[in-house]
């Protein structure tokens, strides 16, 4: 049986070039967050959300990363991106309520 390598204290900075798993193992555990209630709705994948919102894949990922659009990351911050249909519908409704005509819009109608 191979011998275990040297153990590092929690919070110790890993050596340059350390394997990512070793670097992650040296980090203190993340605090538990309260999970949102399960809606019972099936989660939508990126292509489905793209079609619903009529936006590009890049815009959707950037909006999720910036926190501008409601989304779910399965398994942590690098996990697959998913959406709940009712959240996106509410997002659209909020955007429509917040819309106000600007000068360019008004000049086209007169």
C-alpha positions in Angstrom: 0.0 0.0 0.0 1.5 3.4 -0.9 2.3 5.8 1.9 0.3 9.0 2.3 2.0 12.2 1.4 2.6 15.0 4.0 -0.5 16.6 5.4 -1.0 20.3 5.3 -2.8 22.3 7.9 -6.2 23.7 7.0 -5.9 27.1 5.3 -2.3 26.5 4.2 -1.4 27.8 0.8 -0.7 25.0 -1.6 2.7 25.0 -3.3 2.9 26.4 -6.8 2.0 23.8 -9.4 0.1 21.6 -6.9 -2.6 19.4 -8.3 -6.0 21.1 -8.2 -7.5 18.4 -6.0 -4.7 18.9 -3.5 -5.2 22.7 -3.6 -9.0 22.2 -3.0 -8.3 19.8 -0.2 -6.3 22.4 1.6 -9.1 24.9 1.6 -11.5 25.2 4.6 -15.0 23.8 4.0 -17.5 26.2 2.6 -20.4 27.2 4.9 -23.7 25.4 4.2 -26.2 27.5 2.4 -29.9 27.2 2.7 -31.2 25.5 -0.4 -34.2 26.9 -2.2 -37.5 25.0 -2.1 -37.9 22.4 -4.9 -40.5 23.6 -7.3 -41.5 20.3 -8.8 -41.0 21.9 -12.2 -38.5 20.2 -14.5 -35.3 22.3 -14.9 -34.6 23.8 -18.3 -31.3 23.4 -20.0 -29.5 26.4 -21.7 -30.9 25.7 -25.2 -34.5 25.7 -23.9 -33.9 28.9 -22.0 -32.3 30.4 -25.1 -35.4 29.7 -27.2 -37.7 31.0 -24.5 -35.8 34.3 -24.2 -34.7 34.5 -27.8 -31.1 35.3 -26.7 -27.7 34.0 -27.6 -25.9 31.3 -25.5 -23.2 33.7 -24.6 -25.6 36.4 -23.3 -27.4 33.8 -21.2 -24.2 32.5 -19.6 -22.9 36.1 -19.0 -26.3 37.2 -17.5 -26.3 34.2 -15.2 -22.7 34.8 -14.1 -23.4 38.5 -13.4 -26.6 37.5 -11.5 -28.9 39.4 -13.8 -31.1 36.4 -14.5 -32.4 33.7 -12.1 -30.6 30.4 -12.5 -29.5 27.2 -10.7 -26.0 25.7 -10.8 -26.1 22.0 -10.0 -23.3 20.8 -7.8 -21.7 24.1 -7.1 -20.4 27.2 -8.9 -18.9 25.3 -11.8 -21.8 22.9 -12.3 -24.2 22.8 -15.2 -26.5 25.8 -15.6 -30.2 25.2 -15.3 -33.3 27.4 -15.2 -36.8 27.2 -13.7 -39.5 28.2 -16.2 -41.6 30.1 -13.7 -38.5 32.1 -12.6 -37.9 33.1 -16.2 -41.5 34.0 -16.8 -41.3 36.2 -13.7 -38.1 37.7 -15.0 -39.8 38.6 -18.3 -42.8 40.1 -16.4 -40.5 42.2 -14.2 -38.6 43.5 -17.3 -41.9 44.4 -19.0 -43.1 46.3 -16.0 -39.9 48.2 -15.8 -39.9 49.2 -19.5 -40.5 52.9 -20.2 -40.5 54.5 -23.7 -37.5 56.6 -24.4 -37.2 59.5 -26.8 -36.2 57.3 -29.7 -39.3 55.1 -29.2 -41.6 58.1 -28.9 -40.2 59.8 -32.0 -41.0 56.7 -34.1 -44.7 56.7 -33.1 -45.4 60.3 -34.0 
